[in-house]
Amino acid sequence: MDTSNPAESTAVESPYTALLTAASLIPIPHYLLGVSLIGAVILYNFLEIHFFQDLFSGFRGQPVVLTFDPHSQLYRDVVSKCRTLHGRYLSTPWLSSPHLQTLFLHFFGNSPVVDYRRQIFMTSDGGTLALDWVENAEVKKQAFQANDALQRDDKNPIIIIIPGLTSESNTPYVKHLAFNMANRGWNVVVSNHRGLGGVSITSDCFYNGGWTEDVRKVIDHLHCQFPQAPLLAVGTSIGANILVKYLAEDGINTPITGAAAICSPWDLLICDRFMNRRLVQKFYNKAIAIGLKDYAHLHEAVLSRLTNWEGVKKSVSVRDFDDSATRVVGNYETVDTYYKCSSSSNSVKGVTVPLLCISALDDPLCTSEAIPWDECRLNTNVVLATTEHGGHLPFFEGLTAKSVWWVRAVSEFFDVLQSSFLSHRENEVSVSSVNALDTSIDHAPYVHVLQNGMISAVGEEVAEIGILNKENVDQDTKEEDTVNAEQEKVSTEIDLIQPQKIVDIIAPVKKRLNQLSRQNRKSMWLLAYVAIVTTWPVVGPALSFFLRRRFRNPFSPASVKR
């Protein structure tokens, strides 16, 4: 007869054995469900999906944030009348992710049917560019006459589209923009980069992110051919970077009357670092490198002679390709040098025409860290519009994802701009950008020498007066009142220069603080929390002792009796 104690046999059993026994009793479908839920959460965060955020907000979307100079006449007369820029952006519900939107744009696009008429443009160095003019039968107003050519005295606006890296006239987002602009009755032309759009490379020049010569030549050609037509330009991605650089380089000499920069990388060096930061960005990096290698193989006969061809074939990232091809053809010492010289973030201050910049904060390619917030704010000719979502160029909206938000915004912006006097005025240099970054001493090549021996730095206007006085010094003598007036004028200039020097000293510090507060809000709150927790053992007793001494008398028994 077995007299063993059941309790003793249970105690001898290993707890791990009991755990495994209990785990084996759970049905396998429950495990699959748990794994699926964990995988869904990981994928939701990895793809940066924001469906539940949109759901909890009632699918109202997020407001568009505008950054501009408070005294900007561009905002007051044009942007303030654009309902799209003052509304909200809600992405397509089933594309509630910057990565899903970007991939959908690349593989599907939902683009309308657009027909082009090609014009071959030859540059002075022997290069070949393809200019594709929209000539759809579906648009409301024909872009071309019966003889299939624009009239020289045509006063209809011409929209010049500058595509992004390895993009051309048949890229989906370009067709969305071209079709929408043509539907408004405007003439639309896509300026394809060298070697794109089915055109061969016919010279030793190779376009890059900072190459503005082709854009300049095309714009000058169109202005010469159609002097009565207003010229408007739209740059996308790397095309936006090129456009901003061109506008800054030509300044008041550009015939462009209005422009829009969509999803510009702004700072190529920062974007290069960003592309190697996370796993998902590394996927994009490799995909773009594959596209660049395909482009290089199409023109192997020329590029194999101009570049490090072995390095091009082994490229696994954009930086590798730029090091083996772009840097070599562009004659840059290093890749970082090319990135710094080609970035448009420092060129924004030199833009003298109305410019609308649109960027998404969740752009998976062009990080928001590179956006020149302060430079845009200091230029009265620039308005920056940022959205919380949108991805890199898609900005799909509606249930069918057939509409692109930034295309609507740019169309409305150009429409209001054309009806305002800003499109007919001469280009002006932004007063705010000049005053905030440069002083009159930096620009004045002259010094003002008074009769009493005083020397002061003056602006160009004062220098011109000094030159005129010097030419007339032999004609008549200066009276004492003139000397006193000049001395008062100099003292006034010195008083004005001193505050400006203070502004120049404070401006960089203020800019950096703004960047830190904008980019690291969560980190700053976390640091504040850590500081409070770590110092509380010391600060807490001291604060308690102070409060007890401060309120000891009012709550003492003696005071209560009184």
C-alpha positions as CSV (number, residue, x, y, z in Angstrom):
1,M,0.0,0.0,0.0
2,D,1.4,3.4,-1.1
3,T,1.5,5.8,1.9
4,S,3.5,8.6,0.2
5,N,2.2,12.1,0.9
6,P,0.8,14.0,-2.2
7,A,2.1,17.3,-0.8
8,E,5.6,16.0,-0.7
9,S,5.5,14.9,-4.3
10,T,4.2,18.3,-5.4
11,A,6.9,20.1,-3.5
12,V,9.5,18.0,-5.2
13,E,8.2,19.0,-8.6
14,S,10.3,21.8,-10.3
15,P,8.5,25.1,-10.7
16,Y,9.8,25.4,-14.3
17,T,8.1,22.1,-15.0
18,A,4.9,23.4,-13.7
19,L,5.2,26.5,-15.8
20,L,5.9,24.6,-18.9
21,T,2.9,22.3,-18.1
22,A,0.7,25.4,-17.7
23,A,2.0,26.9,-21.0
24,S,1.3,23.7,-22.9
25,L,-2.3,24.0,-21.9
26,I,-2.7,27.3,-23.7
27,P,-4.1,26.8,-27.2
28,I,-1.8,27.5,-30.1
29,P,-4.2,30.0,-31.7
30,H,-3.8,32.1,-28.6
31,Y,-0.1,32.2,-29.1
32,L,-0.5,33.2,-32.7
33,L,-2.9,35.9,-31.7
34,G,-0.4,37.3,-29.2
35,V,2.5,37.2,-31.6
36,S,0.3,38.9,-34.2
37,L,-0.6,41.7,-31.8
38,I,3.1,42.2,-30.8
39,G,4.1,42.3,-34.5
40,A,1.3,44.7,-35.3
41,V,2.5,47.1,-32.5
42,I,6.1,46.9,-33.7
43,L,5.0,47.4,-37.3
44,Y,2.7,50.3,-36.3
45,N,5.7,52.1,-34.7
46,F,8.2,51.1,-37.3
47,L,6.1,52.5,-40.2
48,E,5.1,55.6,-38.0
49,I,1.4,54.9,-38.7
50,H,-0.9,57.6,-37.2
51,F,-4.3,56.1,-38.0
52,F,-5.4,56.1,-34.3
53,Q,-4.2,59.7,-33.9
54,D,-6.4,60.7,-36.8
55,L,-9.3,58.6,-35.5
56,F,-9.2,60.1,-32.0
57,S,-9.1,63.6,-33.6
58,G,-12.2,62.8,-35.5
59,F,-10.3,62.7,-38.8
60,R,-10.1,66.5,-38.7
61,G,-6.4,66.5,-39.7
62,Q,-3.6,68.6,-38.3
63,P,-3.4,72.4,-38.9
64,V,-0.8,73.8,-41.3
65,V,1.9,75.8,-39.5
66,L,3.1,78.9,-41.2
67,T,6.5,80.5,-40.5
68,F,7.0,84.0,-41.8
69,D,8.2,87.5,-41.0
70,P,5.5,89.5,-39.1
71,H,6.0,92.4,-41.5
72,S,5.8,90.2,-44.6
73,Q,3.8,91.8,-47.4
74,L,3.7,88.4,-49.1
75,Y,1.8,86.9,-46.2
76,R,-0.5,89.9,-45.9
77,D,-1.4,90.2,-49.5
78,V,-1.2,86.7,-50.8
79,V,-0.8,83.8,-48.2
80,S,-3.5,85.3,-45.9
81,K,-6.0,84.8,-48.7
82,C,-5.1,81.1,-49.3
83,R,-7.7,79.0,-47.6
84,T,-5.7,75.8,-48.2
85,L,-2.6,77.1,-46.3
86,H,-4.9,78.2,-43.4
87,G,-6.7,74.9,-43.2
88,R,-5.8,71.4,-42.1
89,Y,-4.2,68.5,-43.8
90,L,-5.6,65.0,-43.4
91,S,-3.9,62.1,-45.1
92,T,-5.8,59.3,-46.8
93,P,-6.9,57.0,-43.9
94,W,-5.5,53.8,-45.4
95,L,-2.2,55.6,-46.1
96,S,-1.8,57.0,-42.6
97,S,2.0,56.6,-42.7
98,P,4.8,58.6,-44.4
99,H,6.3,55.4,-45.6
100,L,3.1,54.0,-47.0
101,Q,2.4,57.3,-48.7
102,T,5.9,57.5,-50.2
103,L,5.8,53.9,-51.4
104,F,2.3,54.2,-52.8
105,L,3.4,57.4,-54.8
106,H,6.4,55.5,-56.2
107,F,4.7,52.3,-57.2
108,F,1.2,53.5,-58.1
109,G,0.8,57.3,-57.8
110,N,-2.9,57.5,-59.0
111,S,-1.6,60.1,-61.5
112,P,-3.8,61.6,-64.2
113,V,-3.1,61.1,-67.9
114,V,-0.8,63.9,-69.2
115,D,0.4,64.3,-72.8
116,Y,3.5,66.2,-73.5
117,R,5.1,67.8,-76.6
118,R,8.9,67.6,-76.4
119,Q,11.3,70.5,-77.1
120,I,15.0,69.8,-77.2
121,F,17.1,72.5,-75.7
122,M,20.8,72.7,-76.3
123,T,23.1,74.4,-73.7
124,S,26.2,76.3,-74.5
125,D,28.5,73.5,-73.3
126,G,26.8,71.0,-75.7
127,G,24.5,69.5,-73.1
128,T,21.0,68.4,-74.0
129,L,17.8,69.1,-72.0
130,A,14.3,67.9,-72.7
131,L,11.6,70.5,-72.1
132,D,8.2,68.7,-72.0
133,W,5.2,71.0,-72.6
134,V,1.7,69.9,-71.4
135,E,-0.8,69.7,-74.3
136,N,-3.7,67.6,-73.0
137,A,-7.0,67.6,-74.8
138,E,-8.8,67.2,-71.4
139,V,-7.6,70.5,-69.9
140,K,-10.1,73.4,-69.8
141,K,-7.9,75.7,-71.9
142,Q,-5.6,74.6,-74.7
143,A,-2.0,75.3,-73.8
144,F,-1.0,75.4,-77.4
145,Q,-2.4,76.9,-80.6
146,A,-3.4,75.0,-83.7
147,N,0.2,75.3,-85.0
148,D,1.4,73.4,-81.9
149,A,3.5,76.3,-80.7
150,L,3.1,79.2,-78.2
151,Q,2.7,82.7,-79.5
152,R,5.5,85.0,-78.7
153,D,3.2,87.7,-77.3
154,D,1.3,85.2,-75.1
155,K,0.7,86.7,-71.7
156,N,-0.5,83.5,-70.1
157,P,1.7,82.4,-67.1
158,I,4.2,79.7,-67.7
159,I,4.8,77.2,-64.9
160,I,8.3,75.7,-64.9
161,I,8.5,72.4,-63.1
162,I,12.0,71.2,-61.8
163,P,11.7,67.5,-60.8
164,G,13.6,65.8,-58.0
165,L,16.6,63.4,-58.1
166,T,16.2,60.8,-61.0
167,S,12.6,62.1,-61.6
168,E,11.3,63.3,-64.9
169,S,8.1,64.4,-66.6
170,N,6.3,61.0,-66.3
171,T,6.9,60.7,-62.6
172,P,3.5,60.5,-60.8
173,Y,3.8,63.6,-58.6
174,V,5.0,65.7,-61.6
175,K,2.0,64.6,-63.6
176,H,-0.3,65.5,-60.7
177,L,1.2,69.0,-60.6
178,A,1.3,69.5,-64.4
179,F,-2.3,68.4,-64.9
180,N,-3.6,70.6,-62.2
181,M,-1.8,73.7,-63.4
182,A,-2.8,73.0,-67.0
183,N,-6.4,72.7,-65.9
184,R,-6.2,76.3,-64.7
185,G,-5.4,77.4,-68.2
186,W,-1.7,78.0,-67.6
187,N,1.1,76.8,-69.9
188,V,3.2,74.1,-68.1
189,V,6.7,72.9,-69.0
190,V,8.8,70.3,-67.3
191,S,12.5,70.9,-67.4
192,N,14.1,67.5,-67.2
193,H,17.6,67.1,-65.8
194,R,20.5,66.0,-68.0
195,G,20.3,62.4,-69.0
196,L,16.7,62.0,-67.9
197,G,13.5,61.8,-69.9
198,G,15.0,59.5,-72.5
199,V,17.7,62.1,-73.5
200,S,21.4,61.1,-73.7
201,I,24.2,63.0,-72.0
202,T,26.0,64.9,-74.7
203,S,28.6,66.8,-72.8
204,D,31.0,66.3,-69.9
205,C,28.7,68.2,-67.5
206,F,26.6,66.3,-65.0
207,Y,23.8,67.7,-63.0
208,N,23.8,67.6,-59.2
209,G,22.0,69.0,-56.2
210,G,23.6,72.4,-56.4
211,W,23.9,72.7,-60.2
212,T,21.9,75.9,-61.1
213,E,23.3,76.6,-64.6
214,D,20.7,74.4,-66.5
215,V,17.8,76.0,-64.6
216,R,19.2,79.5,-65.3
217,K,19.6,78.8,-69.0
218,V,16.1,77.4,-69.4
219,I,14.5,80.3,-67.5
220,D,16.5,82.9,-69.5
221,H,15.5,81.1,-72.8
222,L,11.8,81.0,-71.9
223,H,11.9,84.7,-70.8
224,C,13.6,85.6,-74.1
225,Q,11.1,83.6,-76.2
226,F,8.0,84.8,-74.3
227,P,8.8,88.2,-72.7
228,Q,5.2,89.0,-72.0
229,A,4.4,85.8,-70.1
230,P,4.9,85.7,-66.3
231,L,7.3,82.9,-65.3
232,L,6.5,80.8,-62.2
233,A,8.7,77.9,-61.0
234,V,8.0,74.9,-58.8
235,G,10.9,72.7,-57.5
236,T,10.4,69.3,-55.9
237,S,12.9,67.5,-53.6
238,I,16.4,68.1,-55.0
239,G,14.8,70.3,-57.7
240,A,13.5,72.6,-54.9
241,N,17.1,72.8,-53.5
242,I,18.3,73.8,-57.0
243,L,15.5,76.3,-57.4
244,V,16.2,78.1,-54.1
245,K,19.9,78.3,-54.8
246,Y,19.2,79.8,-58.3
247,L,16.8,82.4,-56.9
248,A,19.4,83.5,-54.3
249,E,22.2,83.6,-56.8
250,D,20.4,85.7,-59.4
251,G,18.6,87.8,-56.9
252,I,16.8,90.8,-58.5
253,N,18.0,89.7,-61.9
254,T,15.8,86.6,-62.2
255,P,12.7,86.9,-64.4
256,I,10.8,84.6,-62.1
257,T,7.8,86.3,-60.5
258,G,6.9,83.6,-58.0
259,A,8.2,80.2,-56.9
260,A,7.4,77.2,-54.7
261,A,9.9,74.7,-53.1
262,I,8.3,71.4,-52.1
263,C,10.1,69.0,-49.7
264,S,13.5,70.5,-50.2
265,P,16.4,68.7,-48.4
266,W,17.7,72.2,-47.5
267,D,21.0,70.9,-45.9
268,L,22.4,67.9,-47.8
269,L,24.9,67.1,-45.1
270,I,22.3,66.8,-42.4
271,C,20.1,64.7,-44.7
272,D,23.1,62.4,-45.4
273,R,23.5,61.8,-41.7
274,F,19.8,61.3,-41.3
275,M,19.7,58.6,-44.1
276,N,22.1,56.5,-42.1
277,R,20.5,56.9,-38.7
278,R,17.6,54.4,-38.6
279,L,16.9,51.1,-40.3
280,V,14.0,52.4,-42.4
281,Q,16.1,55.3,-43.7
282,K,18.8,52.9,-44.7
283,F,16.3,51.1,-46.9
284,Y,15.5,54.4,-48.6
285,N,19.2,55.1,-48.9
286,K,19.9,51.8,-50.7
287,A,16.8,52.2,-52.9
288,I,17.9,55.7,-54.1
289,A,21.4,54.3,-54.7
290,I,20.0,51.6,-56.9
291,G,18.1,54.3,-58.9
292,L,21.3,56.4,-59.3
293,K,23.2,53.3,-60.5
294,D,20.5,52.5,-63.1
295,Y,20.8,56.1,-64.3
296,A,24.6,55.8,-64.5
297,H,24.4,52.5,-66.4
298,L,22.1,54.2,-69.0
299,H,24.9,56.6,-69.7
300,E,27.9,54.3,-69.1
301,A,29.6,55.4,-72.3
302,V,30.1,58.9,-70.9
303,L,30.1,58.4,-67.2
304,S,32.6,55.6,-67.2
305,R,35.1,58.0,-68.7
306,L,34.3,60.9,-66.3
307,T,33.8,59.0,-63.0
308,N,35.3,56.3,-60.8
309,W,33.3,53.6,-62.6
310,E,34.3,50.8,-60.3
311,G,33.2,52.8,-57.3
312,V,29.9,53.6,-59.0
313,K,29.2,49.9,-59.6
314,K,29.9,49.1,-56.0
315,S,27.9,51.9,-54.5
316,V,25.4,50.8,-51.9
317,S,24.4,54.3,-50.7
318,V,23.8,57.8,-52.0
319,R,27.0,58.9,-50.4
320,D,29.0,56.1,-52.1
321,F,27.6,57.2,-55.5
322,D,28.3,60.9,-54.8
323,D,31.9,60.0,-53.8
324,S,32.5,58.0,-56.9
325,A,30.6,60.1,-59.5
326,T,29.0,63.4,-58.4
327,R,32.1,64.7,-56.5
328,V,34.5,63.7,-59.2
329,V,32.5,65.3,-62.1
330,G,31.7,68.4,-60.1
331,N,35.4,68.7,-59.1
332,Y,34.7,68.8,-55.3
333,E,37.5,67.8,-52.9
334,T,35.3,65.7,-50.6
335,V,31.7,64.6,-50.5
336,D,31.1,66.8,-47.4
337,T,32.4,69.7,-49.4
338,Y,29.9,69.0,-52.2
339,Y,27.1,68.7,-49.7
340,K,28.0,72.0,-48.0
341,C,28.4,73.9,-51.2
342,S,25.1,72.6,-52.7
343,S,22.9,73.1,-49.7
344,S,20.3,75.8,-50.0
345,S,19.6,76.5,-46.3
346,N,22.0,79.5,-46.3
347,S,20.6,80.8,-49.6
348,V,17.1,81.5,-48.4
349,K,18.1,84.9,-47.1
350,G,19.0,86.0,-50.6
351,V,15.6,85.1,-52.3
352,T,14.0,88.3,-53.6
353,V,10.8,86.9,-55.2
354,P,7.7,85.5,-53.5
355,L,8.6,82.0,-52.4
356,L,6.3,79.4,-50.8
357,C,8.1,76.5,-49.1
358,I,6.2,73.3,-48.1
359,S,7.7,70.5,-46.0
360,A,6.3,67.6,-43.9
361,L,7.7,67.0,-40.5
362,D,7.6,63.2,-41.0
363,D,9.4,63.3,-44.3
364,P,11.4,60.0,-44.3
365,L,14.1,61.4,-46.7
366,C,14.5,65.1,-46.0
367,T,14.5,65.5,-42.2
368,S,12.9,68.4,-40.5
369,E,16.2,69.0,-38.7
370,A,17.5,70.6,-41.9
371,I,14.7,73.1,-42.3
372,P,16.1,76.7,-42.0
373,W,13.3,78.0,-39.8
374,D,15.0,81.3,-38.7
375,E,16.3,82.1,-42.2
376,C,12.7,81.7,-43.6
377,R,11.4,83.9,-40.8
378,L,13.9,86.7,-41.4
379,N,13.1,87.0,-45.2
380,T,9.9,88.9,-46.0
381,N,9.8,87.2,-49.4
382,V,9.5,83.7,-48.0
383,V,6.6,81.8,-46.3
384,L,7.3,78.3,-44.9
385,A,4.3,75.9,-44.5
386,T,4.9,72.7,-42.5
387,T,2.5,69.9,-41.9
388,E,2.8,67.1,-39.3
389,H,2.2,64.4,-41.9
390,G,2.6,64.0,-45.6
391,G,5.8,62.0,-46.3
392,H,8.2,62.8,-49.1
393,L,6.1,64.5,-51.8
394,P,2.9,62.4,-51.8
395,F,0.5,64.4,-49.4
396,F,-2.4,62.2,-50.6
397,E,-5.8,63.2,-49.3
398,G,-9.4,61.9,-49.7
399,L,-10.5,58.3,-49.6
400,T,-9.4,57.5,-53.1
401,A,-5.9,59.2,-52.8
402,K,-6.4,60.9,-56.1
403,S,-5.7,64.4,-54.8
404,V,-2.4,65.8,-53.6
405,W,-2.6,68.5,-51.0
406,W,0.5,70.5,-51.8
407,V,-0.6,70.7,-55.5
408,R,-3.8,72.4,-54.4
409,A,-1.8,74.7,-52.1
410,V,0.7,75.7,-54.8
411,S,-2.1,76.3,-57.4
412,E,-4.0,78.5,-55.0
413,F,-0.9,80.4,-54.0
414,F,0.0,81.1,-57.6
415,D,-3.6,82.1,-58.4
416,V,-3.7,84.6,-55.6
417,L,-0.2,85.8,-56.4
418,Q,-1.1,86.5,-60.0
419,S,-4.0,88.7,-59.0
420,S,-1.9,90.7,-56.6
421,F,0.5,93.5,-57.4
422,L,3.4,91.5,-55.9
423,S,3.7,89.6,-59.2
424,H,4.1,92.9,-61.1
425,R,6.5,94.7,-58.8
426,E,10.3,94.6,-59.2
427,N,12.1,92.2,-57.0
428,E,13.2,93.7,-53.7
429,V,15.9,92.5,-51.3
430,S,14.4,91.5,-48.0
431,V,15.0,94.3,-45.5
432,S,14.7,92.0,-42.5
433,S,17.3,89.5,-43.7
434,V,19.8,92.2,-44.4
435,N,19.3,94.0,-41.1
436,A,19.4,90.9,-39.1
437,L,22.5,89.3,-40.5
438,D,24.6,92.2,-41.9
439,T,25.5,95.7,-40.8
440,S,26.0,98.8,-42.9
441,I,29.7,98.6,-42.1
442,D,30.0,95.2,-43.7
443,H,28.6,96.6,-47.0
444,A,30.2,100.0,-47.2
445,P,33.4,100.1,-49.1
446,Y,34.1,103.7,-48.0
447,V,34.9,105.7,-44.9
448,H,33.6,109.1,-44.1
449,V,36.3,111.6,-43.3
450,L,35.2,114.8,-41.6
451,Q,37.1,118.1,-41.6
452,N,37.9,117.8,-38.0
453,G,39.7,114.5,-38.6
454,M,37.0,112.1,-37.4
455,I,36.6,108.8,-39.4
456,S,33.4,106.8,-39.3
457,A,32.1,103.8,-41.4
458,V,29.0,104.7,-43.4
459,G,26.6,103.0,-45.6
460,E,26.5,103.2,-49.4
461,E,24.1,106.2,-49.5
462,V,26.3,108.2,-47.1
463,A,29.4,107.2,-49.1
464,E,27.8,108.6,-52.3
465,I,27.1,111.9,-50.6
466,G,30.7,112.0,-49.5
467,I,31.9,111.5,-53.0
468,L,29.6,114.3,-54.3
469,N,30.9,116.6,-51.6
470,K,34.5,115.7,-52.6
471,E,33.8,116.6,-56.3
472,N,32.3,120.0,-55.3
473,V,34.9,120.8,-52.7
474,D,36.8,123.1,-55.1
475,Q,33.6,125.0,-56.1
476,D,32.6,126.4,-52.7
477,T,33.8,126.1,-49.1
478,K,31.8,124.3,-46.4
479,E,30.1,126.5,-43.8
480,E,30.1,125.9,-40.1
481,D,26.5,124.8,-40.2
482,T,27.3,122.0,-42.7
483,V,30.1,120.7,-40.5
484,N,27.8,120.7,-37.4
485,A,25.1,118.9,-39.4
486,E,27.6,116.2,-40.6
487,Q,28.8,115.7,-37.0
488,E,25.3,115.2,-35.8
489,K,24.7,112.8,-38.7
490,V,27.8,110.8,-37.8
491,S,26.8,110.6,-34.2
492,T,23.4,109.4,-35.2
493,E,25.0,106.7,-37.4
494,I,27.2,105.6,-34.5
495,D,24.1,105.4,-32.3
496,L,22.4,103.2,-34.9
497,I,25.4,101.0,-35.4
498,Q,25.9,100.2,-31.7
499,P,22.5,98.5,-31.3
500,Q,23.1,96.7,-34.6
501,K,26.3,95.2,-33.2
502,I,24.4,94.0,-30.2
503,V,21.8,92.4,-32.5
504,D,24.6,90.6,-34.4
505,I,26.0,89.2,-31.2
506,I,22.7,88.0,-29.9
507,A,21.3,86.7,-33.2
508,P,23.4,83.5,-33.3
509,V,22.8,82.7,-29.7
510,K,19.1,83.2,-30.1
511,K,19.0,81.1,-33.3
512,R,20.7,78.2,-31.5
513,L,18.4,78.4,-28.5
514,N,15.4,78.4,-30.9
515,Q,16.7,75.3,-32.6
516,L,17.4,73.5,-29.4
517,S,14.0,74.3,-28.0
518,R,12.3,73.3,-31.2
519,Q,14.2,70.1,-31.9
520,N,14.6,68.8,-28.3
521,R,11.5,69.7,-26.5
522,K,11.0,66.3,-25.1
523,S,14.7,66.0,-24.2
524,M,14.6,69.4,-22.3
525,W,11.5,68.3,-20.3
526,L,13.2,65.0,-19.5
527,L,16.4,66.8,-18.4
528,A,14.3,69.1,-16.2
529,Y,12.6,66.1,-14.6
530,V,15.9,64.4,-14.0
531,A,17.3,67.6,-12.5
532,I,14.4,67.9,-10.1
533,V,14.6,64.3,-9.0
534,T,18.3,64.2,-8.5
535,T,18.5,67.5,-6.6
536,W,15.4,66.9,-4.4
537,P,17.3,65.1,-1.6
538,V,19.2,68.4,-1.1
539,V,16.6,70.9,-2.2
540,G,13.7,69.2,-0.4
541,P,14.9,69.4,3.2
542,A,16.1,73.0,2.6
543,L,12.7,74.0,1.2
544,S,11.0,72.2,4.1
545,F,13.2,74.0,6.7
546,F,12.5,77.4,5.0
547,L,8.8,76.8,5.0
548,R,8.7,75.7,8.6
549,R,10.6,78.8,9.7
550,R,8.5,81.0,7.5
551,F,5.1,79.8,8.8
552,R,6.1,78.7,12.3
553,N,4.8,81.9,14.1
554,P,1.4,82.2,12.4
555,F,0.5,78.6,13.3
556,S,2.0,78.6,16.8
557,P,-0.3,78.1,19.9
558,A,0.5,81.6,21.0
559,S,-0.7,83.1,17.8
560,V,-3.9,81.0,17.9
561,K,-4.7,82.3,21.3
562,R,-4.3,85.9,20.1
